[in-house]
């Protein structure tokens, strides 16, 4: 019952002398015993139902991770991208049930993983992960890599990077992440030199202008592609997000960074887990399944041919790269 039971007042019993019993009057029956029995039966039924309901709920939570009732939840941006349905299908054939959880932005996946809402995520590169860990005091870790999306140098004035004349101006994106990466690309291409070792946090102020072949100008990322039409701009490092929009073909880049180079390491896209799960056998197996050629082929196709596979890096290597990037991040604070 939902509320307290109310006490009934006892009725005063009259003696037969005071009030003779009428044979037509219904006999008042004491239902107390029956009420107690019914109450006990109801309580027992509720307890049994609660017990089996709890078992039904807890059985899903205690089922092995990767089972149908307890799938591995992976947070991504773009769950309909062709590599994810292919990956999910192959994982299930291998006996692992996966639930791909779609996110619309890049800010919620790491907190969701850290809180246990997700088991893994795959949406970010090592630099993004390093910045998240350092800024939030977290220790999420990579357990496998997917691809690097090389940053290209484009020009409508020359066909080869070596043909860029000394003293020319090259445009780069001015946002923190892509600006540093663009400097790494120009350094690898032999167009600039830096006063100290390149890091994912280098800025134009680090350029050794006297020893560099070209000058650098920083523009908004979306403006770099259009700047190629400017007669004073010899070339530009164009963010991949704007290549197609600008009518450029990735194959027309006169230079792009190598996925295996030191400068590319911060931009390796990775599967990420909580530190306590880095050696989880099920999660490691899922990384291996993602590295299947049928999955990687769909990833490459979806990227328009811009993805450079990074599936040969081990979890240990990736964790070492992350540690170094985090050290650089702390040094810039």
N, C-alpha and C positions, 0 to 999 in steps of 0.2 A: 504493500500500500504506500501511497505517496505522502500521506500525512499521518499525524498521530491519531490513534483511536480515541474516541470520546467515551467517557464512563457514563453508563446509564444509571439513573437513580433506581434504587430498589422500590418496587411497589409494596405497599403495606398489605400483608395478607390478613384477610378478615376470617374470623372463625365461622364455622357453620352456623353458630347461634346468632352472630351478628348479621350474616348475609348468607342465607341458605344457597347451596349450590344449585344452579339451574341446569338441568340435564341437557338443555338445548345450547347452552353456552360452550363455545370451543374450549377445549382444555389447553392451557398455556404450557407449552413444552420447553424445557430448558435445553437450548441449542449450544451451550458453552462447549461441551466436549466435541460436538461435530465441527464447530468453528475452529477449534484448536487443531483438529486432525486435518481439515482442509488447508489451514494456514501452513501446517508442516509440509503437506504434499506440495503446495505451491512453492514454498521456499526450496524444497529439494529439487523440483523441476528447474527453477531458476538457477540453482547452483550447478546442476548438470549441464544446462545449456551454456552457462558461462564458462564452464570448464572446457567443453568441446569447442566453444567459440574461440577461447584463448589458444587452445592447441592449434586450431586452424590458422589463426593469425601468426602465432609464433613459428609454425612449421615453415612458412614462407621466409621469415626473417632468418631462420637457422639453416635453411637449405643452402647447399654449397654455392659459392659465388660462381656465376656462369650457368646455373641451372635455369630452367624455364621460369620458375617462381622467384628467382633471385638473379636476374641478368646483370651483366657488367654494364654500368651506365657511363657513357662517354659523351662529354660535352664538346660540341663543334659549332662552327658558324658555317651554315650551308649544308644541312643534313641531306638535301636532295642532290648534291653533287654526286656524279656517277660512281665515284670510288667507294662511297659509303654503303649503298645497297649491295654492291659486289662484295665488299668486306664483310658485311653482316651475313650474307648468304654463305660465304666460305667459312666464317666462324661457326655458324650453326652446323654445317657439315662436319666440322671438327669437334662438335659436341659442346661448343660454348655459345650460350645465348647472350646476345648483345642488344642493348637499347641505346640508340643514338639520340641524344638530347640536343635539340636545335636551339641556339642562342642568336639573338639579333644584333648583339654588339660584342665588344671585346673586353668588357669590364667585369662581367659577372661570373665567368667560368672558373677563374682561380679561387675566388671566395667560395663558390659552390663545391669545388674539389676539397678545399681545406676543411670545410664544415662537414664533409661526408655525404653531401647531397649527390655528388658524382664520385665515381671510382677512378676515372681517368679523364683527361681532356686532350684535345689535339686541335689547336687553333693558333698557336703562337710560336715565335722563334725564341732562341735562347736569350737574346737581349731583352725582350719583353718580360720573360720569366725572371731574369736577373733583377730588373728594375722593380718588379712586383715583390720579390723576396726581400730586397734591401729596404724598400720603402715601408713594408708592412711587417718586417721582422718574421718572415715565414721561411720555410725550408722545403718547398715543393721541388721535386727532382725529375729530370728527364729519364725515360727508360728506353727510348728508341727514337730514331729520326725518320722523317719522311722525305723532305726535299728542301732545296734552296731555290729561290727565285732570283736568278742573277739580275743585277742592275746594269743596264746597258748605256753606252755612250752613243749618241746619235748625231748625225750631221747631214745637212743638205748641201754642204760645200766641199767636203772631202770624202773619199771612199775608204781611207785607212787612217787609223789613229796616228801612225807615224807621219802622215802628211799634214798634220796640224802645225802651222807655222809657229815658230818661237815668238813669244810676246802676244799671242792670240788670247782671247777671252773665252772661257768655258763656263757655262751656267750649271749650277747645282741646286737641288732643293734646299730650302732653308729650315725645314723642320728638324728637330733634334736627332731623330733616328736616322733619317735618310741623308741628312747632311754629312754626318760622320761616315756613313757608308760610302757616299759618293766620293769623299776624300780618299778613302781606301781604294776605290776603283781607279781614280786618277793617279794615285801613287803606284799601284800595280801596273798601270799602263805606261808609266815612265814620264807622266806629264807634270807631276809635282813632287817635291820633297818636303818632308816634315822635319821640324827641329828635334823631335823625339819619336819614339816608337808610336806607330798608329794604334789607337784603341777605338772602341765603339763610342767613345765620348770625345773624340778629337773635333776641333772646330777650325774654321779658316784662320784663326789667330795662330794656330800651330804650324801654318805653312811657312817654309823657308823660301820666301819670295825670290831672294837673290839667286838661289840654286834651282829654282823651278823653271820649267820650259814655258808654262802658260800662267795667265792670271785667272783668278776664280771670282765669279760673282754669284751670290746666293739670291735666289728668287723663290717665290711661293711655288710649291711642287707643281701645281696645275698650270703655272706660267712657263715652265722650262721648255716644254715641247713647242709652244708658240714662239718662244724666243729664237728658235732655230732659223726663223725667217728674217731675223734682225741681221743686217749685214755686218754688225760689229761682234756678233756671236759666232764663233767658229764651230762650236759643238755644245752639247748639253747632256747631262746625266739625267735620264728621264725615268721617273718612278714607274714601275710596271702597271700601276693602277691607271695611268694616263696614256700608255702606249697605244692601245687600240682606239681610245677616244680621239687621239691626235692623228689617226690615220697612219700610224707607223706599224711596221711589221717587225717583230722581235728579231727576225733573221737579218734585218737591215742594220742592226747595231754594228758600229765599226769597232767596238770593243765591249766586252762584258766580263765581270769577275768570274773567277773559277770557283766552282762549288767546293773544291778541295783546298782552297787557299786559306791562309790564316785570317785574312780580312773577311772571309765569308762565314767563318765559324759562328759569330754572334747571330747570324741570320738563318741558321739551320732550324727548320720547323720540326717540332718534337711532340711525342706523346709524353704526358706529364702525370706523375702519381704523387701521393703523399710519401714522405721519406720512409715511413714504416712499411710501405708496400713495394719498394723498388725491386725486391727480389721475388715478388709474388709470381709463381709459375704460370698461373692463368693469364696474368697481364703480359708477361714476357711472350707467351705463346701467341697472344693477340697481335703483338708487334710483328712477330714472324709471319703471321697470316697476312698482315697489311703489306708486308714486303713481297708477297706473291706477285708474279708478273701481271696477272690479270687485273689486280687491284692497281698496281703502279701504272699500267698502261692507261687505265681510265683517268688516273690523276694527271698524267702527262697530257692526255688529250684534252682534259677539261681546262688545263692551264694555257691552252693554245700553243703548246710547245715551249713554254718559257721555263717549266720546272726542270731543275737539274737534280736527279735523285741523290739522296744522301743516306741510303739504306745500309751502307757499309760501316757506319760509325757504330761502335759498341756503346752500351749504356754507360760503362765506366768512362770511356772517352768523353762522352757528352757531359757527364757530371763534372769531369775535370775542366772542360771548356767553361761550363757554367760557373764554377768556382772562381776561375780567373776573371770572368766578366764581372762577377759580383765584387771582386776585389777592386777592379777599376772603378766600378760604380761608387763604392764607398770612398774612394780616393777623391772623387769629384765633388763630394758633399761639403 
